[in-house]
Amino acid sequence: MRALSVPPDTCDVVPELNAVSTCAAGPDCRLWGKERGLERPYPVICHLLDAAAVFGVLWDVVLSSRSRARIAEAMQLSEPEARQVLSFWAGLHDLGKITPPFQAQVPAAFAAARKESAYFAVPGAERETTFRHEVATHWAVTSLLDEIGYPGDLNRMRRAVSHQVAQLLGGHHGVFGKPLLKRKLSAGSVHAPGLGEEGWADQRRQHFSELRRVVGAVALPKGGLPAELAVVVAGLVVVADWLASQTDWINPLLPAAGWKATPRALDEHWARASHAAPGVVRAAQLGRADFALQQFEGMFPFSPNALQRDLVEHLPGLAATRGSGLLLVTAPTGDGKTEAALYAAAVLGRVAGARGLYFALPTMATADGMFPRVAAFADQALYGERALTLLHSMAWLGPAYDSSSGTGSVAAGGGAVVAERGTATAAGTWLRGPKRGLLAPLGAGTIDQVLAGVLPLRYNVLRLLGVSDKVLVIDEAHAYGPWMHSLMTRLLEWLGAFGAPVVLLSATLTGSTAGSLVNAYRRGAGFLEPVEVRPCYPGWLFVDAASGRVSTPRATLTERARTVDVGVHGVYWDSLDAPGSAVRRGGRRERLREQLRQVAEEGGTALVCCTTVAEAQSTYRDLCAAFPELNRREGGLRILHSRYQARERRRISRDCEKAYGKPAAGEEIGVRVGSILVATQVVEQSLDFDFDLVISDLAPLAQLLQRVGRGRRHRRGSKGRPSWAQAEERPKLVVLEPVDGEGRTKVPPVWGTVYDHGLLVRTAELLRREQAGGIAVPGDVQRLVDAVYAADFVEGLDAAVKQELARMDLERAAKETAESHLARMATICGPHDVEGDLGRLSALQDGVTEELLTTRLGADTGRVLLLYTQPGGELTLDEEGTMSLSALARRSTLTREVLGSIVSRVAPVPGSWLPEGEGMPHPPGWEKQVALRDLVLVAVHREPDGASWRGRHGKRSISVSSVGLEIT
């Protein structure tokens, strides 16, 4: 870094914009790079130097010593030389702004250049709006690097280091361009008129040369970067550009009017930028967490259980010997996998020199629940920069970022969470910006946030950068269908190439699925020959990135070994019959009432898990009619599913946590008053609920095992269980199987495609075989999970059943093949298939659109905001009539609090409910708000019963009541 010795060079103000340039011998300081929100345009050369200075600090602070060494080795440079050369590259990212189309965007600044003969361009070149400045960078930088001797290839551009660098920099707006053709590049302004003629080319060369001189990037790389390292560098270039584009950064560095870009002035600007760069990186909280603590007891306020103790005893030595790698942990629900994963993250993070961790979960609700646990772990076990983000589409509204959460305070301006450095783990304002959350050292959020990194979406490199040097923990690794599984294997391939530590957690994982995940990581690390993986249950195995060797799986003991009593009851499916109608003999309603009567009469708790939201609503109403006394008592009957307004669902979830959660330390344990929770699949994952009895509609075996994990989950002793549940300390699972008149499994039409029908038939057959002796957990789990998918499962079945099941299996195989094929079309290629063309990371295959990708990654859902019609006709956001829509529409801006209040009243519904082109218009300005633009507004009127509201959207009638949203 050059020391700042004298004030910046200032000269007399240039009196006329169209005067002859006094900077002709060097960079023309009239060519602007930034202007929005500034007193006057900011010269391009200043922004190039700024980005270079910031990149150098990111190299020092964000990258690990291992990453720096790998990059330098690939370039065949020393690490100091690599730092200078890469900083120079980062500065070049906006060289394409020295073109007529870009400069013409500010007519006053462009007026001088367009009148000078040196800045000649063919007529209309300044109107080449499709020739964006990042594309111009790709074109210009390739030739300029060739001129100074960067390694090239006359036959294939993608083999040339100069072209790789130019393509990398041309992707700084999130999309990489296609490889350029040598013949077109040699006559650039002919094929790309937007480049301008020789005067423009000369200025790009002047900026290029001065940037290189000031930065000191005299070394020439002798090799290019492999794809995984190119992605890391590309991501850091984007970050450097964003940090150096903030008005708070530019204003203190803005040259005085009339400033000249002399060598001395440029050296002084570089000194000032280099002095400021560490501060802007530090303020963005882009540092590294330190995995210094390695003792389990120091991380958690309890001693390790059997699974955790085995990891404590054996993982550190294995990791120290083999280095970074992938850990697969398989264990029943409630066996402490979360703490095991966090401990393993500390061990692997220390060995790999990782800068943090991201805990990925299947749903927003489970991510919200994990956020405080990761924060507590960070407070106890980590040092250094511990900025923590919660990542999912509605995270900014969650309690984790609320001013009352204790993690920070909402600034007066509304929106920023300010945390005391050194103690707080809440991420600051910059990391809360769009597409930045994964850059924080620590994070908890949904799995889709990281899977988006392997889809050709804009700025996917930022997501890959965000996990390239972190420990990635993936919970519920079994819980994803073919589409998500394919994305996960591709992500693991990239993580293997990065050498990033990974921890996979699962309660029910087939051997074939485990093998596909492990081999994807190995493939990325360079080991193409697959190996067979046979996980232990419970237990763990480890594969290291350096050698690709898979350790001998370690079977562990469990302190929660138990046998589940399983009862399979074939019933006629009458789940949607009206609550007041006669109960049919042998139907689901009759069987439910029989099983739950003991809860209503003698106390205790029960979970009833339904397949669809509509069935959960109907079941709840039917139980209210069947057990009126239970219904009259507060908390006697509850319902939980996804189709509530966000604020209402949070309230219900909190009530359920109090009613069914783990007893607090020192709490007197007694028999709980009779209470029944009717729910959907939302209770399957990462919720620490305990019930005396679990009743479930037929579901795939893996899901049933997850649900029974909520049975007798906590140690309550005989005093904490009702008399009907005290005979044995054995969880009881009652499965309601829909059958036809001959007693064969018959999937109800209302279930649609929620579950694969053949898998349901297999599960029912398997449970009937096992119910006499019960299911030993964990002893029988791996055997049964593998058996339900086995090809020879049909042997011994009735001929008709066998034939029908074979048909269903073929349908499932065809569907899974189609899903996997679409995923292979949609995902980016693996790191070893990039072959020098970064454009492959942005290319969309024919028929694949960004809309398709984002829809598939999330769910086919819509978002409804109900507007309550008051007696006078006014529409409000609340039933009481205090939040007027018209008053909100008159606001010129919406604060974070107001936005939060609006979105907290939004409910997710199936996309089929909301046909396009129908619905109420949005208030002015809402289309500019990302959180509001896709809302569907539905006006509702109070029903005569006074307890519900109803409105219309298109041909559908939508109602809302205490059981959530419904349609008729």
N, C-alpha and C positions, 0 to 999 in steps of 0.2 A: 504494500500500500504506500503511495506517495504521500508525504506529509504536506499539510496545508500551510504554506509559508507566507503568502501574500493575499490580499483581498482579490476577489474575482475581477478580471479585466472588464472594464466598462468603457464604452466609447460613446461618442455623440449619437443621438438618435438619428436613424436614417429618416430623412424628411419625407420621402415619398416611397410608397410601396413598390412603385414601378421604376425606381431608380436602378441603375446598373449594380449588380451584386458586388459588394466589397469583399465577399468571402469566396471569390472564384478560385483562389489557389487552394482551397480546402473545402470542407463541408459548407454548403450554403445554409446559413443559419435561418434563412427565411422559410425553408422547407419545414413544415410543422408535423409533429407527431401526435400531440394531444392538444385539445382546445376546450372541450366541454367543461364548464364550471371554472375556467381559469380567466385571469385578468387579460391575458394575451396568449396567443398560441405558443406552445412549448416546442422547441426545435427537435427534429427527429434525432439528431446526433446526441442530444441530452438524454432522451429516453433510451436510446441504445446503450449508452454508458450506464444508466441507472439499472437497467435489467441485468447487465453484465455484473455490476457490483453486487446486486442482491443475489444473483445465482451463486457467486462465489461463497457467500455466507451460507446459503442453503447447502452447498457442497460440504461445508465444514460442519454444519449443525444437524442437518437432516439425515445425511447418508452415514451408514456405518463404516468403520474402517475396512471391513470386508468388501463392501460395495465399492468403495473408492479404489481399493486395490484391484478388484476385478475389472473395473472400467479402465483404469490406467494400463493394466496388462493387455486388455483387448486392443487398446490404441497404440501399444508398444511405446509408452511414454512413462516418465516418472510421475508420481502423484502430483507434485507441484506443477509440472508441465501440463498434466491433464486438467488440473483446476483452471489454469489460465486459458487453455484452448477451449474448454467447455464454456467458460464465462464469455469468451469471444463469440462462440456459437449463439449463446443465449442473447447477446446483444444484437446479433444479426437478424433476430426473429422479425423485426419490423422494417427491414431494409426495403421491403416491397411497398412501403408507404411513399417512397421516392418514385412516384409514377403519376401521370396525368389524372387518371380516374380518382385516385385518393386525394391528391392535393386540390382538385376541383371541388371537393365537398365544402371547403371554406372559400368562397369566391374572393373575399377581400385579400386573403393570404395568397391566393393563386394568381391574382391579377398581375403581379410583377413578372412571375415566371412566364406566363402565357404570352407576354409581349416581347420577350427576349428570344432572339433567334437561336440561341444555344439550346433552349428548351423546346425544340421542335417535336411535334407529334402529328401523325396523320390526322386529317379532319375527323372529328368524332371520337378520337381516342379517349378524351376525358369523360365521355359518356359510356364507356365500357363498364357498366355497372356490375356485370357478372364476373369481371376480372378483378376479384377481390385482392386486397393487398397481401394476404397470406399466400395466395397463388403466385403473385408476383415475386414474393420472397423465394418460393420454390424455384422459379425460373432463374432469377438473378443470382442467387447464392451458388447454384451449381457451377455456373461459368466462372464466377469469381474465385471459387476455391480451386477449380481446375487451373486457373491462371497462376496461382501461387504454389502449385505443385502437389496438391492432394492426390493420393493414389486414385487412378481411374481405370476404366475398362472401355476401350474404344468400341467394343461390340455390344456390351450389355450395360446399360446405365445402372441397373439395380446392383451391379457388382462394384460400382465406383463409390468410394468413400465420400467424394464430393456430393454425389447425388443423394446418398443416404442422409447426410447432414442437412441438405437443402429440403428434402422431403420431410424430415423430422421437424424442421423449423416451419415449414409450410403448414404443419398440422397444429400450430399453436392456438388455433381457434376451434380445436376439438375434432377436426376431420382431416385425415391425410389424403393428399392428392394422388392420382395415378402416376406411375413412372413416366418421365418425359422421354421423348425420342431424340436421339443424338442429332438427327438431320434437322429437326425442328428447332432444337436448342441453338444450333449454329447460326440460325437466322431468326433469332427470337422476336424482334419487333415485327417481322413479316407475319409470323404465325400468332403472335400475341401483341397486337398494336397497342394495347394498354401499357406496355412497358415504356413507350416513348422511344425517341431516337437517341442519337449519340450524347446529347447534352444530359439527358436523364441517366443514361448508362454511366457517363463520366461522374456524375454526382453520387451514384450508388458506389462507384469504385472509390471515390474520395472518402465517403463515410466508412466504407469497408476498411480502407487502409488506415485511417486515423483511429478507428475503433481497435483494430489489431495492434497498432503501435501503443496506444494508451494502456490497453489491458496487458500488453507484453506477451501476446500469444504467438511467439516466433516459431515455436516448435511445430513440426508437421507430423500428424499421426500417420503411422504406417499401416494401421489396420482399422476396420470398421467395428461397430458394436453389434454383438448378437442381439436378437430381438428383445429379450427380456431386459437387457441393459439400455437399449435404445428407448424402450417404453419408460424406464425410470428417468432418463435424461429428458425425454419429451415432457413428462409430467412436471419436472422441476422447472423447465423453461416456461411452461404455462403459469406456474406459481410465481416465478420471478416477475413475469410480465404483469400479473394481476397486482402483486404487491407494489410494483414500481409505477402503476397506473393510478394509484389513489391520489386524489387531490391533496390530501394531507401530507403525502410524500412530496408531490411536485411543487407545491407553493413555496416551501423554504428553499428550493433549488432553482426556482424560476429565474432565468437570467434577466438582468435589467434591459429595458428597451434599448436597442442599438447594439446589443452584445455581438461580438464577433467570435466565430469558432476558430480562433487561432490555436496553434499547438499548446501555448501556455495556458490559454483559457480552458481548453479541454482537459489538460492535466489537473487544473485546479477544480474543475467540476467533478472529475473522477475522484479526487481526494475527498471532496465533500460527500459525494454519493457513497463512497466506501466507508466513510465515517458514520453515515446514517444507516447503512444497511443492517448492521447487527440489531439495531433498535427496532426496525420494522419487522424483522423476522421474529424477534423476541416478543413483540407486542401481539403478533399473530398466533403465538403459542405453538410454534412449529418445531419445538425442541424434541428431546428424546427422554422417555422414561428410563429409569435405571432399575433393573431387576436385581437389586443387591441382596435383599433378604431371601434366604433359602430354607428357613426352618418353618415347618408347618404350623407349629404352635404359636409362632410369632405372627402368622397371617390370620389365624382363626381362633376364636375363644373356646376351643374344645380340642380334645385329642383326636387323632385320625382313627377312622374305622378300618375294617379289614382291607377294603379296596384301597383306601387312601394310604394306609400304612405300607402296603406292598409297593405302591408307587414311591413313597418316601424312601424305602429301603433299596430299591433297585433302579429307578429311573435316573437319578443323578449320575451314577457310575456309567450306565449305558450311554447317556447323552454325552458325558465327558469324553468317552472313548470314541463315539461315532459322530458326534456333532449334531447339527440341526436335522430335523426330520419330522415325520408324521407319527402321532400317537393315536391309536384307536382304542377307546374305552367302551366296553359293552357291559352293562349292569342294569338290574331292575330299577324301576322308578323308586325314589326314596332312598337310594343307596349312596347319596352324597356325590353324584357325578359332577355337580357344579363346583364344589370345593376341590375335588380331585383335578378338574380341568384348570382351575385357577392356580393351584399348586404346580401342576405340570407346566403351565404357561410361564411361571416364574423360573422354573428349571431350564426349559428350552429357550426362553427369552435370554437368559444369562449366557448360555452356551453360544447361541447364535448372534449375540450382540444386537438383539431386536430393539426397536425404538418404542414398542408399546404392544397393545393387544386390541383385538376387536372380537366381541362375543356376539355371534350371529344366531338368531332364533327364528322360529317359523312364523310368528305372529306379532302384531303390534302389542297386544296385551302381555305376551311373555317377555317382549323386549322392555316394556315399561317396568315389569317386575324385576328384571335382571339389572337394570340401570343402577339402583341403589346398592345392589350387592357388589357390582364391579367398583362402584365408588368407595365402598367400605374396604374392599380388598386393596384398592390403590392407596387409601389412607394408611393402611397397616403395612403394606408390603413393598411399595414402590417409592422411589425418590426421583429427583430431577423434574422434568416437565410432565405434569399429570393432567393436562387438559383433557376432559372427557366429554364426548358428545353422545346424545341419544339420537339414533338415526332410524326414522321411518317417516312416512308421508305426513303424519300428524304430530310428530315429535315436539314441534315448537309449541303445541298447545298442552302438552302433558304436564303433570305435576312436577316432574323432574326439573323443568325449566321455569317453574312458577316461583315468584318472589318469596312465597311462603315456605319453599322447600328447604331453605337454609343453604342452598348452594350458591346463592348470589342474590343480587337485588336488581329489580327492573329500573333502568335509568329513567330519568324524568322525561326524556324524549320519547320513550316508549319503544321497546323492541330489544334493546341490548341488555344482556345479563352481565353484570360486572362482578368479578370475583376477586377476593384478596389473593394475590400471588403467594406461593409458598405453602399455603394450606389448602386452598380450595381445589376441587377437581372439576368444577364446571368450566366448560369451554367458553371462550370469549366471543366477542361480536364477529370477528373475521371468520372464525371457523364455523359460525352459524350460517354463513352465506351459501348460496346455491352451489352444489357440487363440491363443497369443501369439507364436509363433515368427516369423511374417511381419512383426511390428512391429519386429523388430531391424533396425538399419540395413543389415546385410549378411546374406546367406543363400545357401545352396546346398541344393538338394533336388529332389524330384520335381515334375513338372508338375502333378499332381493337386492339390497344395497350393494353387496359385493358381487353377486351374480351378474349385475348389469355391466360389470367390467369386461365380461367375455361376450357381450353383445355389441354389434357395430353401431353403438349409440354415441352421440357427440360427447366428447371428453371422457370416453371410456378409459383413456390412459391415466386419468386422475384417480379413478377407482383402483386400477391395477397398482399404481404408485402407492396408494393408501394402504395396500395389504402386502406390498412387496417386501417389507422389512418389519412386519409385525407378526406376533403370534395370532393366528386366526383360530378361534374356537367355534366349531359348528355343532350346535345342540340339535337333538332329534334328527340325526343324520338319516334315519330310516323314513322320515315322514314326508317324502317328496315323490311325486309321480315321475314318469319317464322324461317329461320336458325338463323339470327342475333337476332331476338326476343327471341328465346329459350336460346341463350347464355346470353342475357342480364338478363333474369329472373334468371338464375343460378348464375350470378355474383351478382345480388341483394340479392340472398339468402345468399351468403357468406358475403356481406356487412352488412346484418342484423345481422348475427352471430358476426361479428366484433363490431357491434354497431357504424359503421362509418356513418357520415352524408352524405346524398345524396340529390341532387337537380335535378329533371327531368323537362325539358322544352319541350313544344310542342305547335304547332299552330293548329294541327288537330289530336286529339286523341280520338278514340272511347272509350265508357265506358267500354267495355269488355277488351280492351287492357290496359286501366288504371288500372282496377281491377287486371289483371294478374301481372302487375309490382308491385303494392302495396302489394299484397298478397305474392309475392315471398320474398320481404323484411321482411314482418311479419313472414313468415315461417322460415327464417334464424334466426330471433330473438327469435324463440321458440313458435310462435303462429300458430298452424297448421290449425285451423278452418278458412276457407276463409270468407271474408266479402264482401258485395256488395259495389262497389264504383261508385258514380255518380258525376263526376267532373262538376264544373260550367265552363261556357265559356263566358267571361274571368273570371278567378278566381284561387283559389289555395286551397289545403288541405294539412294536415300534419299528419303523422303517427309516433308515437314515438316508439323507440326500446325497451323501458323498459316495457311498458304495452301492446303494439300492438294496442292501440286505434287509430282510424281514426277520426280526428277532423271533425266537420261539415264543409263541403265545403263552402268557402267564395266567393260569387260572387262580382266582382269588376266592377267599371265603366271603360270606355275607352274614351280617348280623340280623338280616331280615328274611332268612329262609322260612318259608311257610308253604302250606298246601291250600290251594284255593278250591273250595267246594263249588262245582259248576252244575247248574241245573238248566237244561235246555227244554223249553216248553214250546211245542208247536201250537200256534194260535191262528185263528182267522183274523184277517187284518181289518179292524174297524176303527183305526186310530182317528179318523176324521169324522166319525159319527157325531151328531149333535150331542152336547153334554146332557141334555134333558131327555134324550131318547132312551128307549128300553135297551138294557145291556144284553147283548147276545151271548148265549151259552157257548163256551169254547173260544170266545173272542179275546183280543188283546186287552180290552177295557176290563173284562171280568178278571183276567189273570192278574192285572196290575192291582186291582182293588184287593184281591186275596193276599197278595204279597205285602201290600203296604198297610193292611189293617192293623197289624201288630205295632207298627210305628205310631199310628193314630191313637191306639188304645193304651200302649205301654211305654211310649217314649222312644228315644233314640233317633237316629238320622238315616236317611236313605237318599241315594242319587238315582234318578231316572234319566237315562241318556237316550235321546231320540235322534232319528236320522235327519229330519228336516225341521226347519223353523216352524213351518205350519203345523207339523205334528206335535212339536213341543207346546205350541200355543193351545192346540186342541186338547192335548193331554192335561195340561195345567187346568184348563177350565173343567174338564171332566173330573179331576181329583178334587177341585173346589166343591163340585156338586156332590161327590161321593163322601167327602169328609168335611161337612160344614163347620164342625167345631174346630178342626185344625185350621180351616180357612179363616175363621174369625180371629184366631190368635195371631198376633204379630209375629212374623217369621215362621209360622206353621207351614206355609206353602210359598215357595219362591220359584221364579223362572229366570233363566239366564241364557241368552243367545246373542247373536251379533246384530240383530235387526232392531236396535234401539238407537235413539239419539245418543251421541257420544257421552254427554254429561250424565244421562240416565244410566247408561251401562256402567260407567265408572262408579256411580253410587251403589248399584246392585252388586258389583264385584266387591266393593269394600264391605258391604253388609255380609256377603258370603264368606269373606276372609275372616271376619269376626266370628261368624257362626260355626264354620267348619274348619277353620285353620288350626295350627298347632297351639296347644295351650301355652300361655306365657309362663316363664320361670316363676315358680312359687304359687302359681294359680291352683286353687283347690279344684280337684277333678271330681266331677259327679256325672250322673247320667244326664245327658242332654234332653231337654224337653223335645217332644216329638216334632220333627221338622223334615220336610221333603223338598229337595231341589230338583226341579225339572230343567234339563239343559240339553244342549246339542254338543257337538264335538269340541266346543271351546274349552271344555273341562279336561280334555285329554292330556294337554301338554303344559308342563312347568307351573302347575297350580298346586299348592301344597294343601289340598283339602283332604278331610278324613270323614268317612261315612261308615256306619255300622252295616249297611247293606247297599250293594250296587246292582241295579237292574238296567239292562241295556237291550235295545233292539239289536237284532243280528247285525254284525259288522265284521270286517276282515279280522282275522285272529290278532294281528299286531295291534289294532285299535282296541280290541277287547282286553288285551293284556295291559294296555295303557290305562284303560278305565278301571280295571280291577285294582290297579295300583293306588286308587283313591279309597279302597276298602281297608278299614282297620290300619290306616297308614301310620298313625301315631300311637305310642305306647300309653294307653289310658288305664290299663288294669281292669279288674272285674268291677271296681266301683265306678268306672267311667263308661260301662256298657250296660244297656238294658238287659233284663232277665232273658229275653228271647235270643240274645246274642252272646250269652256267657258260657254256653256249653263247651265250646272249644275256641281257642284263639286262632280261628281259621276264617279268612275273608270268604264271603259268599257272593258269587256272581250268578245272577239269574238272567238268562238269555231268552228273549222272546223271538222265536223264529216264525216268520210268516209261512204258512203252508196252504196247500190246496186240499181238496176233498179227500185225496189219497194219502195225505200226510207228508207230501214232498215239498221241499223248499220252493216257494213261489214269491219272487221279489215283487213287492207292490209297485204299480205304475207310478205312484207319487214319488218314489225314490229316484226315478229317472236314472241318471248316470252317476249318482253320488259315489257308488261303489261298483266295482266290477261284479257282475252277477255270478260268473263262474267262481270267483274267489269266495263269494258268500256261500255258495253251495258247498265248496270244499271245506270252509270253516265249520259249517253246520254238521257235516259228516264227521269231521275230525273231533268236534266237541262231543258228539254222541258216543264216540269210541272211548273218550277219555273221562267222561263225567262220573263213571262209577267209582274210580279211585281218586278223582280230583287231579289238579295240575300242580305239580311241585314247582315253586318259584324260588330259586332260579333253575333248578335241576332239569326241568322238562322244557324250558322255554326255547333254547336254541334248536332242539330236536323238532319241536312242533312248528316253529317258524319256518324251518327248512322243509319240513314234511308237507306243509300246506301248499307249497309251490312245486313239489316233486312231480316229475313226469309220470312216475308209476303210481301216483295217488289213486288213479281210477281202478287199479287192479282190485278185484273182489267186490266191486259195486254191482248193484242190480243192472242188468243190461240196458234198460231204458234210461236209468240215471247216468250210466256210463256214456251212452250215446249223447245225451243232452249236455253233459259236462264237457265232453270232447268238443261239441259245437261251441260252447261258451269259451273254452280255452282258446280255440282258434280265433274267435272274435277278439279276445283280450290280446292275444299275440299280435294280431293285425293292428289293433289300436295302438299298442305300445310301439310297434315298428313305425307306424305313421308319426307318432309323437317324437320318437327318437330321430327319425329322418328329418322332420321339420327343425328339430333342435340342431342337428348337424348342419342344415342349410343356414340356420340363423346365426349360430355362434361364429365368432372369429376363429381363425385357424390356431393351431397350437404354436408355441414359440419356435419349434424347429421347422415349421412349414412356412414361416414368413419369407424366408429366402431373400432377404434384402429389400423386400417391397413392403413398407409400412402401410401402404394403401390397402393391403388386405385386412387391416384392423378396422377399416372404416367402410369397406365395400358391402353393400346390401345385395344379396342374391335376388334374381328375378322372382317377383311375387312376394318378396319379403319387404315389409315397410316398417318404419319406426313405430307407427301406430300398432301394428301387429305385435311387435316385440314388446312394447310396454304393456299392452293388454295381456299378452301371454304371461309376462313376468309377474304381473299383479293378478287380478282376477276380473272376470266379466261382471263388474259391479258398477252401479251408478250411485250418485250421492244426492239425497233428497233433503231439501230444507222446507219444512212445513211452515206455512203462514196462517196464523189463526185469525179468522174473521170475527171481529168484535160486533156487538149489537148495532153500532152505528155504521158498520161497513168497513171500518179501518182494519188494515192488515198489520198484525204484530208477530214478533218472533216467539212470544211466550203466550201461554194460555191466559195469564192474568191481564194482558193488554198493556204492559209497561214499556215494551220495546217496539216502538212504531217503525214500520218499514219506511214510511215516507220521511220520517225524521232522519233515518240512516242514509236515505238517498240524497238528502240535502247536504250531507257532510262532504267537504272537499277532499278530506283525507280520513282514513280509518286507522286509528291507533292499534297497536298490538292487542290491547285489552278488548277493543270492540271487535276486531277480527276474531279473536279467541272466543268471544261470547257468541258470535254468529256460527262459527264452525263447530262449537261444542253442541250445537243444536241440530247438526247434520246427522242423518242416519244412512248407512249403506244398505242398498237394496239390489236385487238381481238386475243386470242390464236389460233383461227382457221386459221389465216393468216400464221402461222409459224409452218409448220409440222416439227416434230422432225427429227434429223439426216441430215437436209439440211442447207446450209448456209456457209459463208466464215469462215475460221479458225481464231481464236483470235491471236493477237500478243503474244509473250512469256510473261508470268507473269500475264496476265490479269485474268487467272483462279484463281489466289490467291487473287484477289481483289473482295470482296463481291459485291461492286457496279457495277462491270464490268462482272462478270463471266456468268451472264445469258443473256447478250446482244446478239441480232442477228444482224450480220453485213450484210448490203445490199449495193452493189455497184450500183450507179445510174449514168446515162449519161444525159447531157443536151438535151432537146427536141428542135426541129427546131424552136419552137415559142420563145425560149430564156427565157421563164418565168417559166418553169417547168422542173423537172428532173424525169427520169424513170429508173427502174431497175427490175430485176427478182429475186424472191425467190421461189425455187421449180417451181410449175406450175403457180404461181401468178405473175402478173405484179404490182409493187408498184410504185406509183408516188407521188411527193411532189410539192406543189405550194403554192400560197398565201392562199388557202383554206385548207391547211393541207395535211395529208396523205390520199391516196385513193388506192383502188385496182381495177384491171380490169381482 
